[in-house]
Amino acid sequence: MPDNIKSIGFYLIPGFTLAAVASAVDVLALTNYVKCESLYRWCFLSLDGESVRAMNNVWTLADHSIHNAPWLDAITVGSGVDGALYKPPQRALSWLRKRYAGGAHLGSISTGTWCLAHMNLLKGRRFTIHWEDVEA
């Protein structure tokens, strides 16, 4: 695989906002299309490799579980409207910490920021969060 292809994993939390995740994926796909080359590849990840139900009840197939995921340049955590209430499993936090320590960039979509906060990765950093979650 050429070194210039960036790989991005979307770790989907049950109840994630499909429109937000799909928009991010579409930007990558359209960039590849406009540039007439593969600059990005992506995959969907879940805790156990099973499909994940979005907030709108649409099921998304996971390409990998977190434990058999390929090496990724970046991992984006996708959550939904109840992100502040979601308590990520310890094995997911450990996996994300390990990938971060290994050089993967971490980001979030919608309220996936909460997952990064549970990892203590946001202390002393500026970040954004959905306006409905400011009080929480």
Secondary structure as UniProt FT lines:
FT   TURN            3..4
FT   STRAND          6..12
FT   TURN            14..15
FT   HELIX           18..35
FT   STRAND          40..46
FT   STRAND          52..53
FT   TURN            55..56
FT   STRAND          59..60
FT   STRAND          64..65
FT   TURN            66..67
FT   STRAND          74..78
FT   TURN            81..85
FT   HELIX           90..101
FT   TURN            102..103
FT   STRAND          105..109
FT   HELIX           110..112
FT   HELIX           113..118
FT   TURN            119..120
FT   TURN            123..124
FT   HELIX           131..133
//
